[in-house]
Amino acid sequence: MGKAFPSQLIPQECLVEGYFRDTKCQDLAIKEKLERLCKTTTVKTRYTVMSKEILEKYPELATEGSPTIKQKLEIANPAVLQMAMEASLACIEEWGRPVGDITHIVYVSSSEIRLPGGDLYLASQLGLRSDVGRIMLYFLGCYGGVTGLRVAKDIAENNPGSRVLLTTSETTILGFRPPNKERPYDLVGAALFGDGAAAVIVGTDPIPGKECPFMELNHAVQQFLPGTHNVIDGRLSEEGINFKLGRDLPAKIEENIEEFCKKLMEKAGLVEFNDLFWAVHPGGPAILNRLESTLKLRSEKLECSRRALMDYGNVSSNTIFYVMEYMREALKRKGGEEWGLALAFGPGITFEGILIRSL
């Protein structure tokens, strides 16, 4: 595994003052609402590409109603590639084999728009073979990381000897805009989301003495909930990307999560939820609380998810890998369950899940 972040680290207690100063917003009611949201998210720190230097170069980003998609892409496209590069290099270094041994690349992002995509730029800058198999997964949102794992798993299983580099990279630049009482959803994003990248190598039949895998991807399932496509709604406009999150998102997940988890667990004959370890994408504290309550999980079961949310915020497709890294540390330190679930939820509403085994 590998991860990377932009240089700007924002403590949650400093976010509101900085955001309102940078956007020159004077609305105290909106400010108080954002302060309350920042406390309820449980986030302590986040990394962000946005900086004072960027706002000085592009002051129109802080102006309400400005058509700034062009400027935002000028910032986002190179930023996500840089983070993807750093995460990939860290991952390859830990893996310990030459970059020429990578046969496929799966690149996941909801933060860049261009042709060719970031998959080609990443493959070129890493020095991968020109015949590397490339797959680009665009605009999947928060479940993109687990989708990437499922796709990488399928590639590895169907191409003996292959090694798949899966890289995810995200920034909130495309959604940055001044606060506005007509867009309460923007405040949720400002209080919750962060930037970063992650990378993993996926393959079959590890070479003894050269490769040390820590987790097996056993069985993967994707499912969408009919009639819920408007619950998470994202639209691209001249101003960037606009998101609307339905208040019923945690409830929709709560209503369907038990059946979904059982579908994954039955492949290994597993019955008890508390007999598993859990790597759950922390979309927000409400989702984690509902899942914990519905499945009657012991409080420590979602500790890695809550820790990732606290340390990085919701970093969209990347976050599941930050959770899995904490899970790897916990399992190495104190042992524990053999089997677990990796879960993520996003637009659709889409559920992505993988039955995983600790090695």
Secondary structure as UniProt FT lines:
FT   STRAND          2..4
FT   STRAND          8..11
FT   HELIX           12..23
FT   HELIX           28..40
FT   STRAND          45..48
FT   HELIX           52..57
FT   HELIX           59..62
FT   TURN            64..65
FT   HELIX           69..95
FT   HELIX           99..101
FT   STRAND          104..109
FT   HELIX           118..126
FT   TURN            130..131
FT   STRAND          133..138
FT   HELIX           141..143
FT   HELIX           144..158
FT   TURN            160..161
FT   STRAND          163..170
FT   HELIX           173..175
FT   TURN            181..182
FT   HELIX           184..192
FT   STRAND          196..203
FT   TURN            208..210
FT   STRAND          215..224
FT   TURN            226..227
FT   TURN            229..231
FT   STRAND          232..237
FT   TURN            238..239
FT   STRAND          240..245
FT   TURN            247..248
FT   HELIX           249..265
FT   HELIX           266..268
FT   HELIX           273..275
FT   STRAND          277..280
FT   HELIX           285..294
FT   TURN            295..296
FT   HELIX           299..302
FT   HELIX           303..312
FT   HELIX           316..318
FT   HELIX           319..334
FT   STRAND          339..346
FT   TURN            347..349
FT   STRAND          350..358
//
